[in-house]
Amino acid sequence: MKHRPTLVALEIIAIVAFFACAACSSSSGVHRPELAVVPPSQIVDFNALYGQNCAGCHGVDGKGGAAMALANPVFLAIADDNVIHRITSNGVSGTPMPAFAQSAGGMLTEKQIDALVTGIRSWAKPNALGGQTPPPYRAAAPGDPQRGADAYRTYCSFCHGANGRGGSKASSIVNGSYLALVSDQQLRTIVIAGRPELDAPDWRGDVEGRPMSAQEISDVVAWLSSQRPTLPGQPYPNTSTTPANGGAP
């Protein structure tokens, strides 16, 4: 009398057949696309590149974080492709912005830098400024610190305090550690573009109906730059008052 295979026997046969086929596929060198690994240098997807290299400081979707928002329409109106490419490639010396291009000691290829520039520029919003022309990204000439002190009182002191040391609406912008980490160009960019993610207005919003002129911006930057300490972090605590045991509790 013949017996039909039980359900358990059929499952065992199916499992054995599956692994046999898998072994054959592996040993015969059959290509499995799902197992292919893309080398990091060949990744040119903007979202992947931005998320890995930029979002930690500039925020998800360029909305800002420890560093300014790259999706800020005013920033994108004054910083063209060349500016963004240069900063992304070479970084900004003396600041937390590192160089990302391989040619400058970073990890990204030229194609990857181009992908980042194209992706960031895609956040630009046509007519976002309502036809207004912002001050130029770069200053035409150095500003004057004395005039800058007057311009600061007019446009900035309401939020940042009479001496720049902070007020009820905003923090200090003459803090030595802060100024040691930002370049004059970064200060200029922030004054023009603002930091909307922190409720800081752009060059048009400090005094209603009275946007800052290009010269006033240069002068404010010169005044801020004059507050930058030569030796950030100084003075150190007076060691003469330190207990003999080194201050241990």
C-alpha positions as CSV (number, residue, x, y, z in Angstrom):
1,M,0.0,0.0,0.0
2,K,1.4,3.4,-1.0
3,H,1.5,6.2,1.4
4,R,1.3,9.9,0.5
5,P,4.0,12.1,2.0
6,T,2.9,13.9,5.1
7,L,2.7,17.7,5.3
8,V,5.9,17.8,7.5
9,A,7.8,15.8,4.9
10,L,6.7,18.1,2.1
11,E,8.0,21.1,4.1
12,I,11.3,19.5,4.7
13,I,11.7,18.7,1.0
14,A,10.8,22.3,0.1
15,I,13.4,23.7,2.6
16,V,16.1,21.4,1.3
17,A,15.3,22.4,-2.3
18,F,15.4,26.1,-1.4
19,F,18.9,25.9,0.1
20,A,20.1,23.7,-2.7
21,C,19.0,26.3,-5.2
22,A,20.6,29.1,-3.2
23,A,23.9,27.3,-3.0
24,C,23.8,26.6,-6.8
25,S,23.1,30.3,-7.5
26,S,26.0,31.3,-5.2
27,S,28.5,28.8,-6.5
28,S,27.6,29.5,-10.2
29,G,28.4,33.2,-9.7
30,V,24.9,34.4,-10.5
31,H,24.7,38.2,-10.0
32,R,22.2,39.3,-7.3
33,P,21.6,43.1,-7.7
34,E,20.1,43.4,-4.2
35,L,23.5,42.5,-2.7
36,A,25.5,45.0,-4.8
37,V,27.2,47.6,-2.6
38,V,27.7,51.2,-4.0
39,P,31.1,52.6,-3.1
40,P,30.8,55.8,-1.0
41,S,32.6,57.8,-3.7
42,Q,29.9,56.9,-6.2
43,I,26.9,58.1,-4.2
44,V,25.5,61.3,-5.9
45,D,22.0,61.3,-4.5
46,F,21.5,64.7,-2.9
47,N,19.4,63.6,0.0
48,A,21.9,61.0,1.0
49,L,24.9,63.4,0.6
50,Y,23.2,66.3,2.5
51,G,21.9,64.0,5.3
52,Q,25.4,62.5,5.8
53,N,27.5,65.7,5.5
54,C,25.4,68.8,6.1
55,A,22.2,68.2,8.1
56,G,24.0,67.8,11.4
57,C,24.8,71.6,11.4
58,H,22.5,73.2,8.8
59,G,19.4,71.2,9.8
60,V,17.1,68.8,8.0
61,D,16.0,70.2,4.6
62,G,18.4,73.2,5.2
63,K,16.1,74.6,7.8
64,G,18.9,75.6,10.2
65,G,20.5,74.2,13.3
66,A,23.9,75.0,14.9
67,A,24.7,76.8,11.6
68,M,22.5,79.0,9.5
69,A,19.6,77.7,7.3
70,L,20.8,77.0,3.8
71,A,17.2,77.0,2.5
72,N,16.9,80.7,3.6
73,P,15.6,82.4,0.4
74,V,17.6,85.6,1.1
75,F,20.8,83.6,1.5
76,L,20.2,81.8,-1.8
77,A,19.5,85.2,-3.4
78,I,23.0,86.5,-2.5
79,A,25.1,83.3,-2.6
80,D,25.4,82.0,-6.1
81,D,26.6,78.6,-7.3
82,N,30.2,79.6,-7.2
83,V,29.9,80.8,-3.6
84,I,28.2,77.6,-2.4
85,H,30.6,75.4,-4.4
86,R,33.7,77.2,-3.0
87,I,32.5,77.0,0.6
88,T,31.4,73.4,0.4
89,S,34.7,72.4,-1.3
90,N,37.2,74.4,0.8
91,G,35.3,75.1,4.0
92,V,36.0,78.4,5.9
93,S,39.3,78.6,7.7
94,G,39.1,79.4,11.4
95,T,35.5,78.3,11.7
96,P,33.7,75.0,12.3
97,M,32.9,74.8,8.5
98,P,35.2,72.0,7.2
99,A,36.4,71.3,3.7
100,F,34.5,68.5,2.0
101,A,36.2,68.2,-1.4
102,Q,38.9,65.6,-1.8
103,S,41.1,68.3,-3.4
104,A,41.0,70.1,-0.1
105,G,41.4,67.1,2.2
106,G,37.8,66.1,2.4
107,M,36.0,63.0,1.4
108,L,33.7,64.1,-1.5
109,T,34.4,63.9,-5.2
110,E,33.8,66.8,-7.6
111,K,30.6,65.2,-8.8
112,Q,29.4,64.9,-5.2
113,I,30.1,68.5,-4.5
114,D,28.2,69.4,-7.7
115,A,25.3,67.3,-6.5
116,L,25.2,69.2,-3.2
117,V,25.4,72.6,-4.9
118,T,22.5,71.7,-7.3
119,G,20.4,70.3,-4.5
120,I,20.9,73.4,-2.2
121,R,20.2,75.7,-5.1
122,S,16.9,73.9,-5.7
123,W,15.6,75.3,-2.5
124,A,15.7,78.8,-3.9
125,K,12.3,80.5,-4.3
126,P,11.8,82.8,-7.3
127,N,10.4,86.2,-6.3
128,A,10.8,85.4,-2.6
129,L,12.1,89.0,-2.1
130,G,9.2,90.6,-3.8
131,G,11.4,92.4,-6.4
132,Q,13.7,93.9,-3.8
133,T,17.5,93.8,-4.4
134,P,19.5,92.6,-1.4
135,P,22.9,94.0,-0.6
136,P,25.8,92.2,-2.3
137,Y,27.2,89.0,-0.7
138,R,30.7,90.5,-0.6
139,A,31.5,94.0,0.7
140,A,32.8,96.5,-1.9
141,A,35.1,98.1,0.6
142,P,35.9,97.7,4.3
143,G,33.5,99.1,6.8
144,D,34.2,101.7,9.5
145,P,33.9,100.5,13.1
146,Q,32.9,103.9,14.5
147,R,30.1,104.3,12.0
148,G,29.3,100.7,12.7
149,A,28.7,101.5,16.4
150,D,26.1,104.0,15.4
151,A,24.5,101.6,12.9
152,Y,24.5,98.9,15.6
153,R,22.6,101.1,18.0
154,T,20.0,101.9,15.3
155,Y,19.4,98.4,13.9
156,C,20.6,95.8,16.4
157,S,20.6,97.1,20.0
158,F,16.8,96.6,20.5
159,C,17.4,92.8,20.5
160,H,21.0,92.3,21.3
161,G,21.4,95.0,24.0
162,A,23.1,98.4,24.0
163,N,26.6,97.0,24.0
164,G,25.9,93.8,22.1
165,R,26.1,91.7,25.2
166,G,22.5,90.4,24.9
167,G,19.0,91.7,25.7
168,S,15.5,90.5,26.4
169,K,15.1,89.2,22.8
170,A,18.5,87.9,21.7
171,S,21.8,86.8,23.1
172,S,25.2,88.4,23.0
173,I,26.9,88.9,19.7
174,V,30.2,90.2,21.1
175,N,30.9,87.1,23.0
176,G,34.6,86.3,22.4
177,S,34.1,82.6,21.8
178,Y,31.3,83.3,19.3
179,L,33.3,85.9,17.4
180,A,36.3,83.6,17.3
181,L,34.3,81.0,15.4
182,V,32.8,83.2,12.7
183,S,34.5,85.0,9.9
184,D,33.6,88.6,8.9
185,Q,31.9,87.2,5.7
186,Q,29.7,85.0,7.9
187,L,28.8,88.0,10.0
188,R,27.9,89.9,6.9
189,T,25.8,87.0,5.5
190,I,23.9,86.7,8.8
191,V,23.2,90.5,8.9
192,I,21.9,90.4,5.3
193,A,20.0,87.1,5.4
194,G,19.0,86.9,9.0
195,R,18.4,83.7,10.8
196,P,14.6,83.2,10.4
197,E,14.8,79.9,12.3
198,L,15.9,81.9,15.3
199,D,13.5,84.8,14.6
200,A,16.4,87.0,13.6
201,P,15.2,89.3,10.7
202,D,17.1,90.0,7.5
203,W,18.4,93.3,6.4
204,R,14.9,94.7,5.9
205,G,13.3,93.9,9.2
206,D,15.3,95.5,12.0
207,V,13.7,98.9,11.7
208,E,10.3,99.0,9.9
209,G,10.5,100.8,6.6
210,R,14.2,101.3,6.8
211,P,16.3,98.5,5.4
212,M,20.0,98.6,6.1
213,S,22.2,99.9,3.3
214,A,25.2,97.9,2.0
215,Q,27.5,100.4,3.7
216,E,25.7,100.2,7.0
217,I,26.0,96.4,6.9
218,S,29.8,96.7,6.2
219,D,30.1,99.1,9.1
220,V,28.3,96.9,11.6
221,V,30.5,94.0,10.6
222,A,33.6,96.1,11.1
223,W,32.3,97.1,14.5
224,L,31.6,93.4,15.4
225,S,35.0,92.4,14.1
226,S,36.7,95.0,16.3
227,Q,35.2,93.2,19.3
228,R,36.9,89.9,18.4
229,P,39.5,89.0,21.0
230,T,43.1,88.3,20.0
231,L,43.3,85.3,22.3
232,P,39.8,83.8,22.7
233,G,39.1,82.4,26.1
234,Q,41.3,84.9,27.9
235,P,41.8,86.0,30.6
236,Y,42.3,82.7,32.5
237,P,41.3,82.5,36.1
238,N,43.7,84.1,38.6
239,T,45.8,81.2,39.7
240,S,47.1,83.1,42.7
241,T,43.8,82.4,44.4
242,T,43.8,78.7,43.6
243,P,43.9,76.5,46.8
244,A,47.1,74.6,47.4
245,N,45.4,71.4,46.7
246,G,44.5,72.5,43.2
247,G,41.0,73.4,44.0
248,A,39.8,69.8,44.7
249,P,36.7,69.6,46.8
